[in-house]
Amino acid sequence: MTVAGLDSSRLRVKITGRSLPRCADEDLGFGTVITDHMLKVEWSVERGWNAPMIIPAGPVGLHPFAHVFHYAVECYEGMKAYVDANGDVRLFRPRMNMQRFRTSAKRLSLPDFDGEELLKCIETLVDIDKDWIPRKRGFSMYLRPVIFSTTPWLGLTQCAEAMILVLCCPVGPYFKSGFVPIKLSVDAKYIRAWPGGTGNVKAGGNYGPTVISQANATAAGASQSLFVYDKHEYVTEAGTMNVFFLIRNERGVKQLITPSLEDGTILPGVTRQSVIELSQQWGECETIERMIPFGDIKAAFERGDVLEIFGTGTAAVIQPISGIVYEGVEYKPITEFNDKALQVRLTNFLVSVQYGDIDHPWSHVVPKSTWSKR
């Protein structure tokens, strides 16, 4: 028996008869408002992928034994949709998201799918709900594709049933303070990820256990934790972001360094990769991916050679970091935070690409669908 692949040509659409409540753009937070529709695709080991469906957004019924409840068999993606000056809807490097989504699913033993076919379905969903996308600069519509095992068995077995949902959410800035530097607190106790684990995929199990660390960071007067591990205190991520340090090394050479992907503890962020590529193209400094013991960063602080620190991610794009608290001492970069800072110029370029102000291959225009909203 041949099982079916995920096929966008089989997409079915049911338009809602009653729009969901909205709020003013200025009242938007992150992840609190859902749009009218969502994409749903079901899978079983016997028949493969069912026809994709765009349906009114709402609760999803699952068997109480579903694996996702008991063994956290799920992973997800984070993407954003923007509206440009001509009214066209754009996505930022969505094929990288689709590839990472497939990689994450494979690590969790979830079924594979055709990323191009799923992207076509997502494009239709975004076009149908495009009126929900905020037009204000710094605002966007966040997309959350998620795949999870619905296998109704308490035994820890291979996935036999699964589901993909894609949810849409109009959002404001991830940090309420906006593009304002935040403080990090080093956490060597609660380890986010470790070699051989799942730090290099976007699995929910990476994030839920970090809430306690976040609470401790807040209590220490910081906004996020900087996670380190091992006796060398290797730097991994800052909260839910990849992290970059602009430093001068001991020879006085300017370097932009970020933790490498080699030990499997770092999520290969789309914004992270974009910053690396831009830095290499601009050629203002050496761009280096490597294992970073926090002791190296501390030594650079003590020399006065840490110029800038920032985090990257889909939600925040680029988040300036004003300092790092380590063993009760706060260390700060020496560069003044202004329009000349590398992180500010990187942000301006990326945002201009995302909103279509700059013609760039990273900006993907969503084709207008043939589905009517009647």
N, C-alpha and C positions, 0 to 999 in steps of 0.2 A: 504493500500500500504506500502510495506517495503522499507525503505530508506537504501542506501548503506553506509557502513562504509568505512573508509580509508583503502585501501587494496594494499599492496606493490606488490602482485602477478599480479596486473593489470597495473603495471608500463610500460609506453611506452617511448621510447628513440628516439630522433631525434638528430643525431650528426651534429654539424655545419660544413659547407663546407668552412668556412673561419675563421681562428683563429683571435682573437682580439689582439690589440697591447699590448706588455709587456714592462716592464722597468727593469733595473738592480736592484738586491736586495737592494743595498746600497741607491737607490733612492726611495725606497718604504716608504710611509708614512703610515697613517692609514685610510682606507676606501676610497681610490681614484681609485683603479684599480679593475675591475670586471673580472672574469674568463670567459671562453667560454660558459659555460652552467649554467642553473638555473633550479630548480625544481618548478613546478607549479601544484597546485591542487585546483579545484573549487568545491564549495558546494552550494546547494540550499535546502531550507526547504522541498521542494516536493520530491526530488530524493536522497538527501544525497550527499556523496562525489563522484565526477567523478573519472575516472581513473587518477592516478598521471602521470605527463608528465615531462621528462627532455628534455628541448628545448634550442636552442641557446639563450644566454642572450641578452636582449634587452628591449625596452619600453613595457609597459603593458597598454592596452586601457581600460579606465574606464568611466562609465557614469558620467557626471558632477554633478549629484545629489547624487553620492555614499556617503554613511554615513561617510566613512573614511575622506572625505574632509571637512565635515561640523561639525561632532561631535567627531572626533578623536577616532572612534571606531576601535582600533587596539592595538596590543601588539606584543612583539617580544622576541627573545632569542639571546644570544651571545655565540658562541662556537669557538674552535680552533682545527685545524688539524695540525699534526706534522709528519715529516718523521724521522724514527729512523735510526740507523747505518746500519741496514739490508735492508733498503729501504721500510719497511712496514709503512703504514699510521696509525696514532693513534689519537684517540679522548680522551679527559679528562672527565671522569664521565658523559657521554652524557645522561644517563637515568635520572640524576638529572635535566638536562636541559629540557628534554621532560616532566617531571612531572611539573616543574615550568611553562613551556609553556602552559600546559593544565590548570593549576591553574589561570594563567593570563587571558586566553581566557574565562574561566568561569566568572571571575570578570567583564569582559567587555561584557558579554552576547553573546559571540561568540560561534560557534558550537564546540562541543567536538570531539575528534579524538583519535585513538589508537596510543599512543606514540611509541610503539615498531614498528608498521607498518611504521610510519613516519621516524623513525630512519633508518630502512632498506632502504627506498628511499634515505635518506640523504647519507648513506654509498655508494650507487651506484653513486650518484652525485659526491661525493668526490673522488671515485676511478677513475671516468672518467676524472676529472680535476686534478688528483694528480700531473701531471707535473708542475702545477702552484705553488705548495707548495715550498716556499724557503727552501733551505737546510742549510742556515747559522744559527748559534745558535742565539737565541733571535728573530728569524723571524718565521713566521707560516702562515697558511691560516685561516683567520677569516670567520666564517659561520654565516650568519644572517637569521634565520627563522623568518618570520613575517606573522601574520594572521590579516586580516582586513575585515570589512564589505563593500561589494560592492553594498549593497541594494540601488537601484536607486530611492530614495524617500526622499524628503526634510522633511518629517515628522519624528520626533524622535520616532522610533518604534523598536520592536524586530527585530533582524537581520534576513533577509530572504535569503540573498545571501552573500557568503563570498569567500575568496581566501587565500590560503597559498602560499607564495613564499619562497624559500631558495636560498640565494645569496652567492657567494663565493668571497673572496677578499684576495689576498696575502698581508701581512702586515709586517712592521717593528715594532720597539718599539713604544708603544702608546705615550710616551713622548719623544720628539726628543733628550732630554738630556740623555736618557737611564736610567740605574739604578743609578740615582743620586738623592739625597734628594730634595724635593720640599717644598715650603712654602704654608700654608693655611691661609685664612683670614676668621674669624668668621662672618657669615651673619645671623642676627636675623630678618632682614626685609623681605627678599624674602624667604618665607618658601617653602621648597621642598615638604614636605609631612606632613600630620596631621592624628590623629586617625580617623578611619572610611573612610579615603581616599583610594588612590591606591598606597601608597608608598611600599607596600609589594608585588606588582606585577610589571612586567617589561612592563609598558605601556609608549608609547611615550609622553603622556601628563605629565608625571613626569619630563621630561627632557627639553623639549622646553622652558618652562618658566624660567629655570635656566640660560639661556644664558646671561641675563642681570646681574645676580649675578657673573657669570664668568668674564664678562667684568669689573665689579667693583673690583673684586679680582685682576685682572691683573693690573688695574690702581693703586692698593694699593701695587704693587710689589710682589704679591703672584701668585701662579699657579692655585689654585683651592679655592673654598669656602668650609668652614666647616659649614654645615647647622644646626641650632638649632631652637627650637620653644618653645612656652609657656613661662610663667613668670619664670619658672625654667631653661629656655634655655637648654632643653634636647638635647643632641647631637644626630643627626641622621646619615647623611652620608657626605663624603668628595668628593665633585664634583659628579662623577659617581661611586664612590667606597664606600665599607664598610670601617670602620675605627677601628683600634685597638690601645690601649694604654698599654704599659708595665710600670707598676708603682710599687712603694712600698707604701703600705697603712700606716696608722698612727701607726700600730703595727710593722712596718718594714717587713711585709710579702709581697713577690713579687707576683704580680697579672698581668695576661694578661686579660684586660677587653675590651668588645665591646658592643655596644648598643644591647639590647635584641629585639626579634621580637614581644614582647607581645602587643605593642600598635598599630601594623600594619603600622608603618612608615618606617620600614627597609626592604629592599629587601633581601631575604634569598639567598645570593650569594653562588655559588658553591665553589669558592676559600675561601670565609669566612668560610664555613662549614669545608672545608679541613684543614684550619689553626686551627680551634677549635679542631678538632679531633687529629691533630698532637700534639698540645700543651698538650692535655690531655694524650696522649700516652707517650710523652717525660717526663712529670712530673717535669719540671724544676720550675714551678710556678703554682699558682692557676689559673684556666681558668674560667672566669666569664662572663656571659651575664646578663646585667641589664640595667635599665634606668639610664642614666648618665647625671646629671645636669652639665653644663659646669663649674659651680662653684666648683665642686669636682675636676675637672682637674686643674683649676686655683690654687686651694689650694695645690694640689700636686706639681705643678710647683713652687709655692712659698716656699714649704718645700725642694725643690731640689730632689723630689722623682719621677719625670717623667723620665723614663729610655729610652724608645723608643716610636716612633709613626710611624704607617704605614697604608697605604690603601691597600685593596685587591679588585680584580675584574678580569674578564676574559681578558679584554684588556691589563691591566698592570701587571697582576698576583699579585706581591707585589710591592708597590711603597713606598719607604722610604720618611718620612716627617721630615724636618729639624727644623720646628718651626711653631707656630700658632700666628697670629696677632689678638689681641683682644683689642678693644678700644684704638688703637694706640700703644699698647705695644706688643713687640714680645717675646713670651715664647719659650724656647728651651729645648729639652731633654738633659740629662747630659751624656748619654753613647756615647762613641766614635763610629763612624760608621766604622766598620771593619768586618773582617771575623768571629769574635766571636759574633757579634750581633745576637740576635734571629731572626730578620727579614731576615738577610743574609742567615742564615742556613736554615730557612724555605723556602726561595726562591730557594736555591740550591737543596733542596730535591724535591720540587714541579716540578721544571724544569727538573730534572733528571727523574722523573716519566713521565712527559709529553713527553719527547723525548725517552722514553723506555730504558734509561740507568739502571734504577732500575725496576726489575720485581715486579709489584704492581697491585692489582685488580682495582685501579682507572684508569689505562691506558687501553684503549679499542682499540684493533687492528681491523682496518677496513678490512673486507673480500674482496678479489679480486672479482670483478663482472664478469659476463659472457658477458657483452656488449662490442662489438668491436667498435673501433674508426675509422673504415674504412669509 
